[in-house]
Amino acid sequence: MLLIRCPYCNETLPEAEFTYAGQAHVVRAADPSSQTDEQWEEFLFIRENVKGPHYERWRHLHGCGRFFNAVRDTVSDRFLTTYRAGEPRPELSSLTRAAASSEVSK
């Protein structure tokens, strides 16, 4: 079972409390009517599919109902951090170092 920390409720709860909402930090065009079909296709369907830390958007569906962002390692399925929507994305290098040091100390 995955445990996810909601940065608004400050609680760590089972994954069943949450719903995945896609890749985080995808920016919509300021003037959508100026976009070509190819640009819309890229915005709607083309996403990163990384092996390792990935920025994701989640919603605390059965709690506060708010959207937040997370960094999840797609190999281990481990959440490295969660943070409120609108906050800048954390640097991956510091997160992976912290995760590695916590694994060594176990």
Residue, then its C-alpha position, 0 to 999 in steps of 0.5 A: m500500500l502506498l502512503i501519501r502525505c497531504p501537504y494541506c491536511n499534514e496527514t499521511l494516509p493510504e493511496a485510496e484517499f487520493t486520486y492521480a491527476g497527471q503530470a505536474h507543472v504542465v502549462r496551458a497556453a495563454d491564448p488557446s485559440s492561437q494554438t495549432d492542432e499539433q500544439w494542442e495534441e502535445f498539450l493534451f496527450i504528450r507527457e514525460n514517461v521517466k524512469g525515476p523521480h517524476y513530478e505528479r499532480w494528486r488530489h486528496l479526494h476523500g479529505c480536503g479535496r485540494f490538489f497538490n504536487a508530489v515527486r514520486d520515484t516511478v521505479s520504487d513507487r516511493f513518494l520523495t515529497t509532496y508540496r502545495a499547488g503553486e509552490p515551486r518544484p523542488e530540486l531533484s538532486s536534493l530529494t534523491r540525496a535525502a532519500a539515499s541517506s535515509e535508506v543508508s540509515k535504516 
